[in-house]
Amino acid sequence: MKVLIVDDEELIRDVIKEYLKLEKIEYEEASDGYEAIEKIKKNSFDVVIMDIMMPKMDGYSAVKEIRKWSQVPFIMLSARNEEYDKLTCFDIGVDDYVTKPFSPREVIARIKAVTKRNQTSSSLYKFKGLEINSSAHEVYVNKKKIYLTPKEYDLLIYLIENKNIALSRENLLTHIWGFDFYGDDRTVDTHIKTLRNSLGEYRDFIITIRKVGYKFEYKE
């Protein structure tokens, strides 16, 4: 495993580095968004730990830019604990959110959890013109590759793995965002909406179950 630590505070980077060393996890570091982008272009990382408030380019802007061409998982660091900030992060494709001050052990645990969630089996799903190659993390609509945020992709895979089963919003929040996520049902609804838009003519594969949640419906 290899982790990129992005924070303008050297002390924060040093603390995380010490715990990564204890876990024998490789790492590199960057002090701003621009430097992070260059490193991710040149190297392969399993997780990126990204601070929000940084000089030159902040974490929000860096994630938005990187998401144009990479699906590397992100764990965001922030001194802010408002629901709005967390929702903004998840909407731009962040996988997890940790508030400062934090426990280094918690960060390590979240790194392991995020990488585990992103290790999908080698499977090819096909539903008419909708194809998902989970080993390559790729989704195609009528042979054209589409780009989903990590949460949209995880939602799609989870719905497909539970095909024709109604899943509650609470169930989806727990499995996609984790037990300690403090958001509400609107988070699921927002991501379902953007996911449907990305699926185009196959948007109706995702059915709304009134007063319950959603299901991926496909009859062979």
C-alpha positions, -999 to 999 in steps of 0.1 A, spaced: 0 0 0 12 35 -8 -3 67 7 1 104 -3 -1 129 26 -11 164 15 -10 191 42 8 224 45 16 218 82 48 198 84 39 187 119 7 170 108 25 152 80 52 140 104 27 126 129 9 107 101 42 95 87 53 80 120 22 59 122 24 48 86 60 36 93 47 16 122 22 -1 99 50 -5 72 29 15 48 48 34 20 41 71 17 50 103 -1 41 139 9 30 172 -6 24 206 9 -3 220 -14 -28 210 -40 -5 217 -70 22 195 -57 -3 167 -50 -16 168 -85 19 164 -99 27 135 -77 -6 117 -85 1 122 -122 35 105 -118 28 78 -92 2 53 -82 -13 57 -47 -39 36 -29 -51 65 -7 -46 103 -6 -50 121 27 -58 157 18 -61 188 40 -87 213 29 -72 246 39 -38 250 21 -20 278 3 -17 280 -35 -44 254 -41 -68 241 -14 -80 206 -10 -115 211 -26 -99 225 -58 -73 197 -59 -98 169 -56 -121 184 -83 -91 186 -107 -78 151 -98 -113 136 -102 -113 145 -139 -88 117 -146 -83 96 -114 -105 76 -91 -79 73 -63 -96 73 -29 -95 105 -8 -96 110 30 -102 147 37 -87 164 68 -104 195 82 -107 216 114 -143 223 104 -170 199 116 -201 213 99 -224 191 80 -222 214 50 -184 209 47 -188 171 49 -215 171 22 -195 193 0 -166 169 2 -187 138 -5 -203 156 -34 -170 162 -51 -159 126 -47 -142 123 -13 -144 89 3 -140 98 40 -137 129 62 -117 133 94 -118 164 116 -88 180 134 -76 174 160 -76 137 151 -62 104 165 -34 91 142 -47 56 149 -81 66 137 -66 79 104 -47 46 100 -80 26 106 -98 48 80 -70 43 55 -75 5 58 -113 8 57 -112 29 25 -88 6 7 -108 -24 17 -140 -8 3 -123 -1 -30 -109 -36 -35 -137 -50 -58 -136 -85 -72 -129 -91 -109 -164 -91 -123 -180 -79 -155 -217 -68 -152 -238 -63 -183 -273 -50 -185 -282 -42 -221 -259 -13 -230 -248 -7 -194 -215 -25 -187 -194 -24 -155 -159 -38 -153 -153 -38 -115 -117 -50 -117 -108 -20 -138 -133 3 -120 -148 13 -154 -185 19 -164 -197 21 -200 -230 32 -215 -235 20 -250 -197 13 -253 -189 49 -242 -169 52 -209 -186 74 -183 -169 88 -152 -186 85 -118 -174 98 -84 -162 71 -60 -195 73 -40 -216 71 -72 -196 41 -83 -199 24 -49 -237 30 -49 -240 15 -84 -220 -16 -75 -239 -21 -42 -273 -17 -59 -262 -42 -86 -249 -67 -61 -283 -66 -45 -302 -66 -78 -340 -66 -75 -338 -61 -37 -353 -29 -21 -326 -11 -1 -335 15 25 -317 48 26 -303 39 60 -289 7 46 -272 26 17 -258 53 41 -244 26 63 -228 5 36 -215 33 14 -207 61 38 -201 41 70 -216 38 105 -201 71 117 -214 93 89 -235 121 103 -254 131 72 -290 123 64 -312 108 36 -306 138 13 -271 125 8 -284 93 -8 -310 111 -28 -285 136 -42 -261 108 -53 -288 87 -68 -299 117 -88 -264 124 -103 -259 86 -108 -291 84 -128 -281 113 -149 -248 96 -157 -265 64 -167 -286 82 -194 -311 60 -210 -305 33 -184 -314 56 -155 -347 37 -150 -327 6 -139 -326 24 -105 -361 24 -91 -374 46 -63 -393 26 -37 -417 50 -20 -411 56 17 -383 30 16 -353 37 -7 -341 23 -40 -334 -8 -59 -316 -18 -91 -343 -36 -111 -334 -58 -141 -353 -87 -155 -333 -112 -175 
